[in-house]
Amino acid sequence: MPKSTLYSPIQMLSGLGPRKSEILQKELGVRTFFDLLQKFPFRYIDKTIIQQISDLGNSEDYVQIIGRVVSKNLVKGKFKKRLVVKIEDKTGRLELVWFQGVAWVEKSIVIGQAYLFYGKINGFKGKLNITHPDFELATDKKRLKGALDPIYSSTEKLNANGLGQKQRKKMIQEIFRLVPPSQFVENIGLEYRQKLSIISKYESLRLIHFPNHVDEKEAAEKRLKFEELFFLQLKILFQKGLRKGKVKGIVFPEIGEKFHHYYKNKIPFELTRAQKRVIKEIRQDMGSGFQLNRLLQGDVGSGKTMVAILTMLIAIDNGYQCCLMAPTEILARQHFDSIQESMKGTGIHVAFLSGSIKGKKRQETLSLLKEGLIHILIGTHALIEKWVEFKNFGLAIIDEQHRFGVAQRAKLWQKSKDRIPHILVMTATPIPRTMALTVYGDLDTSVIDELPPGRKPIKTIHQYENKRIELYKFIDSEIKKGRQAYIVYPLIEESSTLDLQNLQDGYDRLLHVFPRPDFQISVVHGRMKAADKAAEMERFVKGETHIMVATTVIEVGVNVPNASVMVIENAERFGLSQLHQLRGRVGRGADKAYCILMTSFKVSKEGKERLSTMVRTNDGFEIAEVDLKLRGPGDIEGTQQSGILELKLANIVKDQSLLMYSRTFATNILRDDPSLEKEQNKPFLDYLKTMKSFQKDWGRIS
């Protein structure tokens, strides 16, 4: 038999033929021994703790009991069958229920046989039960001694094909028997391990699967979590260092006439200190000879667009064209209207391009762009189409960049044929610090952390349905003062599963409360034609309508300084960042602004935390931190497409202190040895080269 290694094919394990190997590959992505070792347990059972049925309480805790099967019944439900199994011990009886994998469980459980069951105890209609418990025969007394027992994520197909918990453990035990410790290549040297007080790679993998006690499990987790976070940070910082050293950018040495003219004559207010600081950072990057590759964060209304305009003027003064790409036509059109207006009398040609611009107008724009007669092109995804050609492209600005995929941004970058353009990406969605260090860790970051003078904080109030009459009276009083209001709904059609008010019903009710011709109401939702949507928006912007009834299409891109009230219906159904974005649509003028979060009395614990956070603070960065804690990193916009958070054990929310420690450790190593050439650092470089996400340096395109 050939010598086994960590990368031996999984079918080399005993009892695994081609069919079972294929199932493992399809269900878990497991091809080699190492792949299987990387599928860590998600919890452990202490097999020494067995409870009696009479001692169980309705606590929603995980419990372990030994019971003899008394009966099993397949019960027809409304949509599919469920399996109900009754068990007993000497103290009482308990019901177990399965809704999934019913056929396999029904076949596996034998009446009269005693099993060890493990699962979460629930209360239903005054009775206790366990739904989908793990189970195994209770005859193997050795299983009830000593070690913590690992539990792995599984599927019905794995269980039905003899690849369930018991078989997975046997397979992993066999790998440790077949593969000698010397095969487990160490990527953190002994000197560093001693400094960090962490165990070896081999020990960590062995103990994560088969710990004898909690201390061993925690030692394994500490090593493996640190390794994940450290190499994530080392990769980001190493590539950033390489790019700074090797990727030359277009030098923009001039801060010329157009910039100075605009700064002195066109800005009707004093820039904030934060705006001035960010512009200085951008100017230094553009004049350095290296690529500007910067993320600009700023809360709604903080003045990011003004920073973008001044950045474009630097490019234009140096003879280059630039573009600003936004994710929606509404937002792109808003940028175009405001920037074109502000450029009057400067000699700068601003053009607009989107999917709705067709025919002669489109051809004329493309022709002028290619000739270099358009200085600033503003638009949507249409900017990345292959027929969009610049004469001398030097700067790309991307607004709400997380809404664009990496490949889309790469197409924009490629518009500069023989040189690398400067890249500035902007977001009004504040990014928590831990996310900034991971997903965006290879970018330079600028933050506009103060609002322009005169902007008043928005007063946010949470109201229940019984306050609706008072709400309508308040909206009426604001309209009589000459103001306008938004009313936002989460859905536009009836849902049989969610108790939500739909936009149409809400609109009909508002017509009764605010009748024509005294009041005018606009309606905007995602299913409308672009032209109809734009017309309704335009009516509201011009003040021809008093109330805008909308879905979340107005989340980004509507700027109506006269709007002073934002009502969000069924606010518990929205995420925190979305609530914050919606709130930012008001308070853009000099008047006091209000955001009213309307809900029913039935709000979940997490929903209440979101709502109380909104009421408590207007700070987008604080809101982003709470959002990250509630939702977790996998759900935050941008992380899925980035592919950077390929973490198996570490969690950037729960393990923040370890993340910061690993970043400091990586920073110190690279400060001493930027190329990782020293003998003790070569294992780091070798390991980086094996990381999939190391192969492409997407950092060049933000």
PyMOL commands that set and color helices and strands:
alter all, ss='L'
color gray80, all
select helices_A, chain A and resi 10-12+18-28+33-37+53-55+102-108+141-144+156-160+165-178+181-183+190-196+201-209+214-246+257-265+273-286+304-317+329-342+359-370+381-384+401-403+406-413+433-438+465-480+503-513+530-541+552-554+571-573+576-583+605-616+620-631+633-635+639-642+656-672+679-690+692-694+698-701
alter helices_A, ss='H'
color red, helices_A
select strands_A, chain A and resi 43-46+62-76+81-89+92-98+114-124+127-131+134-137+148-151+293-298+321-325+350-353+376-379+393-399+422-427+444-448+459-464+484-488+521-524+547-550+563-568+594-599
alter strands_A, ss='S'
color yellow, strands_A
deselect
rebuild
show_as cartoon
